[in-house]
Amino acid sequence: MAAATSPISLAEKKQYWWLTNKRVVDRYVREAKMLIATEEHRDALGVLDAALAVAPQAEAVLELKARCLLHLRRFKDVGDMLQDYIPSFKIMLVSDIDDSSSGSSDIIQLNLLPSTSQDHQTPPFKCFSVSDFKRKVMAGLLCRNSHKQAQWRYSVLGQACCHLGLMEDAIVLLQSGKRIATAAFRRESISLSEDSFSSNHFTECQQEAIKTESETISELLCHTKLLVRRKTAAIASLDAGLYSEAIRHFSKILDGRRGAPQGFLSECYVHRASAYQSAGRLAEAIADCNRALALDTCCIEALTIRAAVYETIRCLPDSLHDLEHLKLLYNSILRDRKLMMGPVWKRQNIQYREIPGKLCSLASKMHQLKQRVAAGETKNVDYYSLIGLKRGCSRSELDRAHLLLTLKHRPDKSLSFMDKCEFADEKNMDSIRERARTSALMLYRLIQKGYTSVMAWILEEAEAEKQRKKAVAVLQAVAIQVQKAHEQDEVLSNEKKITPPQSVFQGVFCRDIGVVGNLISQAGSFNRPISVKYEALSC
């Protein structure tokens, strides 16, 4: 008899416990709603945490907490709370399961029985793919009616994904939320009669809240689609080799009047740095990598591009520093056995199986760079490539390029990109600001050093050219004098050859005539005999 009554008493106790907890949770929910109505969301969070301690799976409590976190712009907490509903996280989880599963699970068709019939057109027996089944289960594709239990997750998580930079996930979630809300409203309107269906079915506050949320979701969805469309066009231009076009599209996103999420901006900076690198604008590529690494210190693509650019301009110590940082990231991924550096939305665009090969190539590259540093190649920095000029450029071209780079990469302008960034966590702004300022100052000093070095080379070349011109002028003057002397010698020789020789008698005759004249003048008269004249003439 006692054994028969004990289960009943246990069930009654369980029912009493459930009813008591339900009353406690309902009281917490009412109190939290009152606090939310008075804009006291932080106090409401404390009440909701107490309710979740009593009932961790209470749907109303979870919804209110997610909306409070969204209102307080704590998007990371919303993502951590609802990460199982992010589509990219599901795909990532399924791919990890597929990588760890054996190859036998990928078999889709098997001949379970030998074919005895002569008709070879009959299909064999098929067994389902275990990996495909896992993918569907983990993605929630088999639960067709699961959205009926929690429709709020689509809108709240979609808005959080917009601000976290998961644009594709945000579009999927927001569109699904709008579609489910429309279908629910249609079903509700059909179930109501014409007399009972009126505008008073919801209160004015509820109608205003629904209208505001709908407008916010529509605006976020339009802005997200615009950003994704521009990013798609930019990546297509980059893949096609149209680097200037890709830079223009990415600049529309990064320099737009409306801000963009932190994760999305980091990806755009990395892609634009790649376009700058391919176009030969290396200073701009380094600047974009610096901004991407300031927003996300674990960005593998930014480290790879910046290390390659530093190697191109022969800044080997800086390239080695980035490669060592990259090696640490790869080792941490192998140690932790996950491709995420922190939250879910910081997943890297690499495969787990590719990391050992990348580590081997990275080790060989670092060994080569260390040998080049030991050989003394650190002083042969290619500042011409950094500034974007060709060897033999003029001083005016250098001044123009230096002015543009200085105006664009001044340290006091290094934080301007933060004004157009929506941060996932406001607590990290100080560290982001410090990283951006430090990297911008290093780039600015490198540009100034490059300008000084190139200017010194240009001045040396100008002085050498001046000395060469002076020597050439002296040689030309000497050659002209030699040529003039040679010409004078030729003229004299020609004159000697052309002038006929004078007659001896003509000279003697003139001299004798002069003597005769002198004698006559001395005599003063003509009374003397003429014989002297003849004697002189005879002489």
C-alpha positions in Angstrom: 0.0 0.0 0.0 2.9 2.3 0.8 4.6 1.3 -2.4 1.4 2.2 -4.3 1.1 5.7 -2.7 4.7 6.7 -3.0 4.7 7.4 -6.8 1.6 9.5 -6.4 3.1 11.6 -3.7 6.3 12.0 -5.9 4.2 13.1 -8.9 2.4 15.6 -6.7 5.6 17.0 -5.4 7.0 17.3 -8.9 3.8 19.1 -10.1 3.9 21.4 -7.1 7.6 22.2 -7.8 6.8 22.9 -11.4 3.9 25.2 -10.6 5.9 27.0 -8.0 8.8 27.6 -10.4 6.4 28.7 -13.1 4.9 31.3 -10.7 8.4 32.6 -9.8 9.4 32.8 -13.5 6.1 34.6 -14.4 6.8 37.1 -11.6 10.3 37.7 -12.9 9.0 38.2 -16.4 6.4 40.8 -15.3 9.0 42.7 -13.3 11.4 42.6 -16.3 8.8 43.9 -18.7 8.1 46.8 -16.3 11.8 47.6 -16.2 12.0 47.4 -20.0 9.0 49.7 -20.4 10.8 52.3 -18.2 14.1 51.9 -20.3 16.0 50.2 -17.4 17.4 47.4 -19.5 20.5 46.7 -17.3 18.3 46.1 -14.2 16.0 44.0 -16.4 19.0 41.8 -17.3 19.6 41.0 -13.6 16.0 40.0 -13.1 16.1 37.8 -16.3 19.3 36.1 -15.2 17.6 35.2 -11.9 14.6 33.8 -13.9 17.0 31.7 -16.1 18.6 30.3 -13.0 15.2 28.9 -12.0 14.1 27.9 -15.5 17.0 27.8 -18.0 14.8 26.9 -21.0 12.0 29.4 -20.5 11.3 30.8 -23.9 9.8 34.1 -22.8 12.8 34.8 -20.5 15.3 34.0 -23.3 13.4 36.4 -25.7 13.4 39.2 -23.2 17.1 38.8 -22.4 18.1 38.7 -26.1 16.1 41.9 -26.8 17.7 43.6 -23.8 21.2 42.7 -25.0 20.3 43.9 -28.5 19.0 47.2 -27.1 22.2 47.7 -25.1 24.2 46.9 -28.3 25.9 43.9 -26.8 25.9 42.1 -30.0 28.6 39.6 -29.0 26.5 38.4 -26.1 23.6 37.9 -28.4 25.8 35.9 -30.8 27.1 33.8 -28.0 23.6 33.2 -26.7 22.1 32.2 -30.0 25.2 30.9 -31.9 23.6 27.5 -32.6 21.1 29.3 -34.9 23.7 31.0 -37.0 23.7 29.3 -40.5 27.5 29.7 -41.1 28.2 28.2 -37.7 26.0 25.2 -38.5 27.8 24.7 -41.8 31.2 25.0 -40.1 30.1 22.5 -37.4 28.9 20.0 -40.1 32.2 20.4 -42.1 34.2 19.7 -39.0 32.1 16.6 -38.4 32.7 15.5 -42.0 36.5 16.1 -41.6 36.6 14.0 -38.5 34.4 11.2 -39.9 35.7 8.3 -41.8 35.6 7.9 -45.5 33.1 5.0 -45.3 30.3 7.3 -44.3 30.4 9.2 -47.6 29.2 6.2 -49.6 25.8 6.9 -51.1 25.1 3.9 -53.2 25.8 0.2 -52.3 24.8 -3.0 -53.9 23.3 -4.8 -51.0 22.3 -7.9 -52.9 23.8 -9.4 -56.1 21.8 -8.7 -59.2 20.3 -11.9 -60.5 18.1 -10.4 -63.1 19.3 -9.7 -66.7 17.8 -6.3 -66.6 20.7 -4.0 -65.9 18.5 -0.9 -66.0 17.0 -1.6 -62.6 18.6 0.7 -60.0 20.5 -0.9 -57.1 19.5 -0.6 -53.5 20.6 2.7 -52.0 21.5 3.5 -48.5 21.5 7.1 -47.2 24.7 9.1 -46.7 25.5 9.4 -43.1 27.4 12.6 -43.7 24.5 14.1 -45.6 22.2 13.0 -42.8 24.4 14.7 -40.2 24.5 17.8 -42.3 20.8 18.0 -42.4 20.3 17.3 -38.7 22.9 19.9 -37.7 21.5 22.5 -40.0 18.0 21.9 -38.7 16.6 21.0 -42.1 14.6 18.1 -40.8 12.8 20.2 -38.3 10.4 21.9 -40.5 8.2 23.2 -37.7 10.9 24.3 -35.4 10.5 28.0 -36.3 7.0 28.0 -34.8 8.5 27.7 -31.3 10.8 30.6 -31.5 10.1 33.1 -34.3 11.8 35.9 -32.4 15.2 34.3 -32.9 15.3 35.2 -36.6 14.8 39.0 -36.1 16.9 39.4 -33.0 19.8 37.2 -34.2 19.6 38.7 -37.7 20.0 42.2 -36.3 22.9 41.1 -34.2 24.6 39.4 -37.2 24.2 42.7 -39.1 26.2 44.5 -36.5 28.7 41.7 -36.1 29.6 41.6 -39.9 28.0 38.3 -40.8 26.1 39.9 -43.7 25.1 36.7 -45.5 23.8 35.1 -42.3 21.9 38.4 -41.5 20.2 38.4 -44.9 19.1 34.8 -44.4 17.8 35.3 -40.9 16.0 38.6 -41.5 14.3 37.4 -44.6 13.2 34.2 -42.9 11.9 36.2 -40.0 9.9 38.5 -42.2 8.5 35.6 -44.1 7.5 33.7 -40.9 6.0 36.8 -39.4 4.0 37.5 -42.6 2.7 33.9 -42.6 1.8 34.0 -39.0 -0.1 37.2 -39.4 -1.9 35.8 -42.4 -2.9 32.7 -40.5 -4.1 34.8 -37.6 -6.2 37.1 -39.8 -7.8 34.1 -41.5 -8.7 32.5 -38.2 -10.5 35.7 -37.0 -13.9 36.5 -38.2 -14.7 39.7 -39.9 -16.4 41.2 -36.9 -13.7 40.3 -34.4 -10.8 41.4 -36.6 -10.2 45.1 -35.8 -7.3 47.4 -35.1 -7.9 47.0 -31.4 -6.7 43.4 -31.4 -3.3 44.7 -30.3 -2.7 47.6 -28.0 -1.3 50.8 -29.3 2.1 50.2 -27.6 2.3 46.7 -29.2 1.4 48.1 -32.6 4.0 50.9 -32.3 6.7 48.4 -31.2 5.9 46.0 -34.0 6.0 48.9 -36.5 9.3 50.2 -35.2 10.9 46.8 -35.3 9.6 46.1 -38.8 11.0 49.4 -40.0 14.4 48.7 -38.4 14.6 45.3 -39.9 13.7 46.6 -43.4 16.3 49.3 -43.2 19.0 47.0 -41.9 18.1 44.5 -44.6 18.3 47.1 -47.4 21.6 48.4 -46.1 23.0 44.9 -45.7 22.0 43.9 -49.3 23.7 47.1 -50.6 26.9 46.3 -48.8 26.9 42.7 -50.0 26.2 43.7 -53.6 29.1 46.1 -53.6 31.4 43.7 -52.0 30.4 41.0 -54.6 31.1 43.4 -57.5 34.5 44.4 -56.0 35.6 40.8 -55.5 34.5 40.0 -59.1 36.6 42.9 -60.4 39.5 41.7 -58.3 39.3 38.2 -59.6 39.0 39.5 -63.2 42.2 41.6 -62.8 40.5 45.0 -62.9 42.3 46.3 -59.9 41.3 50.0 -60.2 37.7 49.0 -60.5 38.0 46.7 -57.4 39.6 49.6 -55.5 36.8 51.9 -56.5 34.1 49.5 -55.3 35.8 48.8 -52.0 36.4 52.5 -51.5 32.6 53.1 -51.8 32.1 50.7 -48.9 35.0 51.9 -46.7 34.5 55.6 -47.4 30.8 55.7 -47.4 28.7 58.1 -45.4 27.0 55.3 -43.5 29.1 53.1 -41.2 29.6 49.3 -41.5 30.3 46.6 -39.0 33.8 45.9 -37.7 34.2 42.4 -39.1 32.8 43.4 -42.5 35.2 46.4 -42.7 38.1 44.2 -41.8 37.4 41.9 -44.7 37.0 44.8 -47.1 40.3 46.3 -46.0 42.0 43.0 -46.6 40.5 42.7 -50.1 41.4 46.3 -51.0 45.0 45.7 -49.8 45.2 42.8 -52.1 44.0 45.0 -55.0 46.5 47.7 -54.0 49.3 45.1 -53.9 48.5 43.9 -57.4 48.3 47.4 -58.7 51.7 48.3 -57.3 50.5 50.8 -54.7 52.4 49.2 -51.8 52.1 52.0 -49.3 48.3 51.9 -49.5 48.4 48.1 -49.3 50.4 48.3 -46.0 48.0 51.0 -44.6 44.9 48.8 -45.3 46.6 45.8 -43.7 47.3 47.9 -40.7 43.7 48.9 -40.4 42.5 45.3 -40.8 44.9 44.1 -38.1 43.8 46.9 -35.8 40.2 45.7 -36.1 41.1 42.0 -36.0 44.5 41.0 -34.6 44.0 37.4 -35.8 43.4 38.2 -39.5 45.6 35.7 -41.3 45.0 37.2 -44.8 46.2 40.7 -43.6 49.4 39.3 -42.1 50.1 37.3 -45.3 49.6 40.3 -47.6 51.7 42.6 -45.4 54.5 40.2 -45.1 54.6 39.8 -48.9 54.6 43.6 -49.4 57.5 44.0 -46.9 59.4 41.3 -48.7 58.8 43.1 -52.0 60.3 46.3 -50.8 63.1 44.4 -49.0 62.0 45.3 -45.4 63.1 41.9 -44.3 62.9 42.4 -40.5 59.2 43.5 -40.7 58.4 40.7 -43.0 59.9 38.2 -40.6 57.9 39.7 -37.7 54.6 39.2 -39.6 55.6 35.6 -40.5 56.4 34.8 -36.9 53.0 36.1 -35.9 51.4 34.0 -38.6 53.2 30.9 -37.4 51.9 31.5 -33.9 48.4 31.7 -35.2 48.7 28.4 -37.1 50.2 26.7 -34.1 47.3 27.9 -31.9 44.8 26.6 -34.4 46.5 23.2 -34.3 46.7 23.2 -30.6 43.1 24.2 -30.0 41.8 22.1 -32.9 39.4 24.9 -34.1 39.5 27.5 -36.8 38.1 30.3 -34.6 40.1 32.9 -32.8 37.5 33.9 -30.1 33.9 34.2 -31.1 32.1 32.3 -33.9 32.2 35.2 -36.3 36.0 35.3 -36.4 36.3 32.1 -38.3 39.4 32.0 -40.7 39.0 31.3 -44.4 41.3 28.2 -44.3 40.9 24.5 -44.0 42.2 22.6 -41.0 43.9 20.1 -43.2 45.9 22.8 -45.0 47.6 24.2 -41.9 50.5 21.6 -41.7 51.5 22.3 -45.3 51.3 26.1 -44.7 53.5 25.7 -41.7 56.2 23.9 -43.7 56.2 26.6 -46.4 56.2 29.2 -43.8 59.3 27.7 -42.1 61.2 27.5 -45.4 60.3 31.1 -46.2 61.5 32.3 -42.7 64.8 30.4 -43.2 65.4 32.1 -46.5 64.7 35.6 -45.1 67.0 35.0 -42.1 69.8 34.1 -44.5 69.2 37.2 -46.5 69.2 39.3 -43.3 72.5 37.7 -42.3 73.9 38.5 -45.7 73.3 42.2 -45.1 70.3 42.9 -47.4 68.5 44.9 -44.8 70.0 48.2 -46.0 68.9 47.8 -49.6 65.3 48.8 -49.1 63.4 49.6 -52.3 61.9 52.9 -51.5 61.0 53.6 -55.1 58.5 50.8 -55.0 57.2 51.9 -51.6 56.5 55.5 -52.9 55.3 54.2 -56.3 58.0 55.8 -58.5 60.4 54.5 -61.1 64.2 54.9 -60.9 65.4 58.0 -62.6 62.3 60.0 -61.6 62.6 63.8 -61.3 62.5 65.8 -58.1 59.1 67.3 -58.9 57.6 63.8 -59.3 59.1 62.7 -56.0 57.7 65.8 -54.3 54.2 65.2 -55.7 54.1 61.6 -54.7 55.5 62.3 -51.2 52.9 65.1 -50.7 50.0 62.7 -51.6 51.3 60.0 -49.4 51.9 62.3 -46.5 48.4 63.8 -46.7 46.9 60.4 -46.9 48.9 58.6 -44.2 49.5 61.3 -41.6 49.4 59.9 -38.0 46.7 62.4 -37.0 44.4 60.9 -39.7 45.1 57.3 -38.7 41.9 57.1 -36.5 39.5 58.6 -39.1 38.4 55.1 -40.2 37.1 54.4 -36.7 34.3 57.0 -37.2 32.7 54.9 -39.8 33.0 51.6 -38.0 30.3 49.9 -35.9 32.2 48.1 -33.1 31.0 44.7 -31.9 32.2 45.6 -28.4 32.9 49.2 -27.2 35.4 48.0 -24.7 38.0 47.2 -27.4 38.0 50.7 -28.8 41.0 51.8 -26.8 43.2 48.9 -27.9 42.0 49.3 -31.5 42.9 53.0 -31.4 46.4 52.3 -30.0 47.2 49.6 -32.6 46.0 51.9 -35.4 48.1 54.8 -34.2 51.2 52.7 -33.7 51.1 51.1 -37.1 50.2 54.4 -38.9 53.2 56.1 -37.2 55.5 53.3 -38.3 54.3 53.6 -41.9 54.6 57.4 -41.8 58.2 57.1 -40.6 59.0 54.6 -43.4 57.6 56.9 -46.0 59.6 59.9 -44.6 62.8 57.8 -44.6 62.0 56.7 -48.2 61.5 60.3 -49.2 64.9 61.3 -47.6 66.7 58.4 -49.2 65.3 58.9 -52.7 65.8 62.7 -52.5 69.5 62.1 -51.6 69.8 59.7 -54.5 68.2 62.3 -56.8 70.5 65.0 -55.6 73.6 62.8 -56.0 72.5 61.9 -59.5 71.8 65.6 -60.2 75.3 66.6 -58.9 76.9 63.8 -60.9 75.0 64.9 -64.0 76.1 68.5 -63.4 79.8 67.4 -63.1 79.4 65.3 -66.2 77.9 68.2 -68.1 80.7 70.5 -66.9 83.4 68.0 -68.0 81.6 67.6 -71.3 81.5 71.4 -71.7 85.3 71.7 -71.0 86.0 68.9 -73.4 83.9 70.6 -76.0 85.6 73.9 -75.5 89.1 72.3 -75.8 87.9 70.5 -78.9 86.6 73.8 -80.4 89.9 75.5 -79.7 91.8 72.6 -81.2 89.6 72.7 -84.2 90.0 76.5 -84.6 93.8 76.2 -84.4 93.7 73.4 -86.9 91.5 75.5 -89.2 93.9 78.5 -88.9 96.8 76.3 -89.7 94.9 75.0 -92.7 94.1 78.6 -93.8 97.7 79.7 -93.6 98.9 76.7 -95.4 96.4 77.2 -98.1 97.4 80.9 -98.4 101.0 80.0 -98.8 100.1 77.5 -101.4 97.8 80.0 -103.3 100.0 83.3 -103.2 102.6 83.5 -106.2 106.2 84.3 -105.3 107.3 87.9 -105.8 110.0 88.8 -108.5 113.5 89.5 -107.3 114.0 92.2 -109.7 110.9 94.0 -108.6 112.2 94.2 -105.1 115.6 95.3 -106.1 114.2 97.9 -108.5 112.0 99.5 -105.8 114.9 99.6 -103.3 117.2 101.3 -105.9 114.5 103.8 -106.7 114.3 104.7 -103.0 118.1 105.2 -102.8 117.9 107.4 -105.9 115.3 109.5 -104.3 117.3 110.0 -101.1 120.3 111.0 -103.1 118.3 113.6 -105.0 116.9 115.1 -101.9 120.3 115.4 -100.4 121.7 117.0 -103.4 119.1 119.6 -103.6 119.6 120.2 -107.3 119.9 118.4 -110.6 123.2 120.0 -111.7 125.2 116.9 -110.8 126.0 114.4 -113.5 123.6 111.5 -114.2 126.3 108.9 -114.3 125.8 108.2 -110.6 122.2 107.2 -111.4 123.2 104.9 -114.0 125.9 103.4 -111.8 123.4 102.8 -109.1 121.0 101.3 -111.6 123.8 99.2 -112.9 124.6 98.0 -109.4 
